[in-house]
Amino acid sequence: MTNRQTLRGPVVCAGVGLHTGQRVRMVMKPAAAGTGIVFARVDLDVNDRVIPALFDSVRSTDLGTTLLNDDGASVATVEHLMAALAGMGVDDVLIELDGPEVPAMDGSSAPFIELIDQAGLVTLPMVRRAIQVLKTVEVEQGGRKAAWIPALRAAIDVEIDFADASIGHQHFAFEVNPAVFSQMIAPARTFGFRRDYDALLKAGLARGASLDNTVVVGERGVDNAGGLRFDDEFVRHKALDALGDIYLAGMPILGLYRAYRPGHGFNNHAVHTLLADKSAWRVVALNDAEALKLAMAR
């Protein structure tokens, strides 16, 4: 894909927020070339209800990524939708919500892929641009590690290591493209531990969580009647989260993001770290093969 894409027409869904438990109606609409991905809180009476989906709008990463604008309009748990938009190559879209959180749906990106497919995609008369990683940038924070590594394509490589025997050590890597994402990553659901549920409720989180939208790990393993969608669904979901979080850079990142034990806050920190080093990246047009080759040769 060398040109930007948007939806062919509007599409609607509704559901409860994973953490707020509030029912939310969401409408995704086509947007003009160069708009980017923007959220709009249509239920708020403030001067600016529009929230850009950008890394420097992130204000909370407590079990999800929350965006906030200068007028106090916010939208929570954007990562699963952002991953779907990244995986399917959607550049410009307006997302209207009448509540504070993106609907959880089934806890994965698959329902959002279905919405995008239902709406259809259209190519816009503007060349797609991307951030090209030029040199390896390493990131470390609180036992979590990551590296941005030069590559001609966007790719994610995630490793997790949980003491719980139901998860343990898992590793998954994939190249970002619509076919791979929709089949191998998008269906992977968010997960949590039953032992943490009461504490999360007291903290004002997980109020909408259920076995319908979360893989619940109990004392004897996975509590969901249908079990897992993949043997390594946990790490695939972490890879999904990483893709959604790093798409907040505002455009695709051409390079490998290799991360050990990533979380939402760490993913955002990794994007900040990369973009703060102006010698580590450049913006390139995806229709300029020579520019891409020169970027790799530096």
C-alpha positions in Angstrom: 0.0 0.0 0.0 1.6 3.2 -1.1 -1.4 5.6 -0.8 -3.3 6.5 2.3 -6.6 4.6 3.0 -9.9 5.5 4.7 -13.2 3.7 5.1 -15.6 3.6 2.1 -18.5 4.4 4.3 -19.6 4.7 8.0 -20.0 1.7 10.2 -21.5 1.3 13.7 -21.1 -0.9 16.7 -22.0 -0.8 20.4 -20.9 -2.6 23.6 -19.6 -2.1 27.1 -16.3 -0.6 28.0 -13.9 -3.2 29.5 -13.0 -1.0 32.5 -15.8 1.5 32.9 -18.6 -1.0 32.3 -20.5 1.7 30.5 -22.4 1.0 27.3 -21.0 2.9 24.4 -22.1 3.4 20.8 -19.2 3.9 18.3 -19.4 5.2 14.7 -16.3 5.0 12.4 -16.5 7.4 9.5 -14.4 8.1 6.4 -12.0 11.1 6.8 -10.1 13.2 4.3 -6.5 12.4 3.4 -4.1 13.7 6.0 -6.7 13.7 8.8 -5.1 10.8 10.6 -6.9 8.8 13.2 -9.1 11.0 15.5 -11.6 10.2 18.2 -14.5 12.5 19.0 -16.5 12.4 22.3 -19.9 13.4 20.9 -21.5 13.1 24.4 -19.3 15.9 25.9 -20.2 19.6 26.1 -16.6 21.0 25.8 -15.0 23.3 23.3 -12.8 20.6 21.8 -14.3 17.1 21.7 -11.7 15.8 19.2 -8.8 13.6 20.5 -5.9 12.8 18.2 -4.7 9.2 18.3 -1.1 10.3 19.0 1.6 9.1 21.4 1.9 12.4 23.1 -1.9 12.4 23.9 -1.5 9.4 26.1 -2.3 10.2 29.7 -2.8 6.8 31.3 -1.6 3.3 30.6 -3.2 1.5 33.6 -4.3 -1.8 32.0 -5.1 0.1 28.8 -4.1 3.2 26.8 -6.1 6.3 27.5 -5.9 9.5 25.3 -6.7 13.0 26.6 -6.9 16.4 24.9 -6.3 19.8 26.4 -10.0 20.4 27.0 -10.2 17.3 29.2 -11.9 15.0 26.6 -10.6 11.5 26.9 -11.1 8.1 25.4 -9.9 4.9 27.1 -8.7 1.4 25.9 -7.9 2.5 22.4 -5.2 -0.2 21.7 -7.4 -3.0 20.3 -9.0 -0.7 17.8 -5.7 1.0 17.0 -4.2 -2.4 16.3 -7.0 -3.2 13.9 -6.5 0.1 12.0 -2.7 -0.5 11.9 -3.0 -4.1 10.8 -5.5 -3.3 8.0 -3.6 -0.2 6.8 -6.2 2.5 7.7 -4.6 5.9 7.9 -7.5 8.4 8.1 -10.7 7.8 10.1 -13.1 9.7 12.4 -14.2 7.6 15.4 -17.2 9.0 17.3 -18.2 7.7 20.7 -21.0 8.6 23.1 -19.0 7.4 26.1 -15.6 7.3 27.7 -14.2 4.0 26.4 -13.9 2.1 23.1 -16.3 -0.9 23.3 -14.5 -4.1 24.5 -16.5 -6.3 22.1 -14.9 -9.8 22.6 -11.6 -8.5 24.0 -9.8 -8.8 20.7 -9.3 -6.9 17.4 -11.4 -9.3 15.4 -14.7 -7.5 15.7 -13.1 -4.3 14.5 -11.6 -6.1 11.5 -15.2 -7.2 10.7 -16.3 -3.6 10.9 -13.6 -2.4 8.6 -14.4 -5.2 6.1 -18.1 -4.3 6.3 -17.3 -0.6 5.6 -14.7 -1.4 2.9 -11.6 0.6 2.2 -10.9 3.3 -0.4 -7.5 4.7 -1.6 -7.0 8.4 -1.1 -5.0 10.7 -3.4 -2.1 11.1 -1.0 1.0 9.1 -0.6 1.4 7.1 2.6 4.4 8.1 4.7 6.2 6.1 7.4 8.8 6.4 10.0 11.9 4.5 8.9 14.1 3.2 11.7 17.8 4.0 10.7 19.7 2.5 13.6 19.1 0.2 16.6 17.6 2.0 19.6 17.5 0.1 22.9 14.9 0.8 25.6 14.8 -0.5 29.2 12.5 0.3 32.0 11.7 -1.6 35.2 12.8 -5.0 34.0 11.2 -4.6 30.6 13.4 -4.4 27.5 12.9 -3.5 23.9 14.8 -2.5 20.7 13.9 -0.8 17.5 15.8 -2.5 14.7 16.1 -1.2 11.1 14.1 -3.2 8.6 12.3 -2.5 5.3 8.9 -3.7 6.8 7.0 -3.2 10.0 7.3 -6.2 12.3 6.6 -7.1 15.9 8.6 -9.6 18.1 7.3 -10.1 21.6 8.4 -12.3 24.5 6.5 -12.8 27.8 7.4 -14.7 30.9 4.8 -15.2 33.6 5.2 -17.3 36.8 1.7 -18.7 36.3 1.9 -22.1 34.7 -1.0 -21.4 32.5 1.0 -18.8 30.6 4.7 -19.3 31.4 7.3 -18.3 28.7 5.9 -17.5 25.3 7.3 -15.9 22.2 5.7 -14.7 18.9 6.8 -12.6 16.0 5.0 -11.4 12.9 5.3 -9.0 9.9 2.5 -6.5 9.9 0.2 -7.0 6.9 -3.6 -7.4 6.6 -3.6 -11.1 5.9 -1.2 -12.1 8.8 -2.8 -9.7 11.3 -6.4 -10.6 10.6 -5.8 -14.4 10.8 -3.0 -14.8 13.4 -3.2 -11.8 15.7 -6.6 -10.1 15.6 -8.5 -12.9 17.3 -6.3 -13.0 20.4 -8.2 -11.8 23.4 -7.1 -9.7 26.4 -6.6 -11.7 29.6 -6.5 -11.3 33.3 -6.3 -13.3 36.6 -9.3 -14.1 38.6 -7.3 -13.5 41.8 -6.9 -9.9 40.8 -10.5 -9.2 40.1 -11.7 -7.8 43.4 -8.6 -5.5 43.7 -9.3 -4.2 40.1 -12.9 -3.4 40.9 -11.8 -1.4 44.0 -9.4 0.5 41.8 -12.2 1.4 39.4 -11.1 -1.0 36.7 -12.5 -4.2 35.0 -16.1 -3.1 35.7 -17.1 -4.4 32.2 -14.9 -7.5 32.2 -16.5 -10.9 31.8 -15.8 -14.3 30.3 -17.4 -12.9 27.1 -14.6 -10.4 26.6 -11.6 -11.6 28.7 -9.6 -14.8 28.9 -9.7 -15.4 32.7 -6.9 -17.4 34.3 -8.1 -19.1 37.5 -6.4 -21.4 40.0 -6.9 -24.4 37.7 -6.1 -22.7 34.4 -8.3 -20.9 31.8 -11.8 -20.5 33.1 -13.5 -19.8 29.7 -15.7 -22.7 28.6 -14.2 -22.6 25.0 -10.6 -22.5 26.2 -8.0 -20.6 24.2 -8.2 -19.6 20.5 -4.5 -20.3 20.1 -2.1 -22.2 22.4 -0.1 -19.0 22.7 -3.0 -16.6 22.8 -1.5 -14.6 25.6 1.7 -13.6 23.8 -0.3 -13.0 20.6 -2.5 -10.5 22.5 0.6 -8.8 23.9 1.8 -8.4 20.3 -1.6 -7.0 19.3 -1.4 -4.5 22.1 2.1 -3.5 21.1 1.0 -2.8 17.5 -1.9 -0.7 18.7 0.2 1.3 21.1 3.0 2.0 18.6 0.6 3.1 15.8 0.1 6.1 18.0 3.3 7.3 16.5 0.9 8.8 13.9 2.1 6.6 11.0 3.5 3.1 10.4 7.0 2.5 11.7 9.2 0.6 9.3 11.4 -1.5 11.5 11.3 -4.4 13.9 10.0 -3.7 17.4 11.4 -6.4 19.6 10.1 -6.3 23.2 10.5 -8.4 26.3 7.6 -8.2 28.8 6.0 -5.1 27.2 3.0 -3.3 28.6 1.1 -0.2 27.5 3.2 2.3 29.4 6.4 0.7 28.2 5.3 0.6 24.6 4.5 4.4 24.8 7.9 4.9 26.5 9.6 3.1 23.6 7.9 5.3 21.0 8.9 8.4 22.9 12.5 7.1 23.1 12.7 6.4 19.4 11.3 9.7 18.3 13.4 11.7 20.7 16.5 10.5 18.9 16.3 12.4 15.6 19.3 10.5 14.2 17.5 7.2 14.6 14.7 7.7 12.1 13.4 9.6 9.1 10.1 10.0 7.4 9.9 8.4 4.0 7.2 8.1 1.3 6.2 4.5 0.8 6.2 5.0 -3.0 9.9 6.0 -3.0 11.9 2.8 -3.2 15.2 4.7 -3.6 14.6 6.7 -0.4 13.9 3.4 1.5 17.1 1.9 0.1 19.1 5.0 1.1 17.6 4.9 4.6 18.7 1.3 5.0 22.2 2.0 3.7 22.9 4.8 6.2 
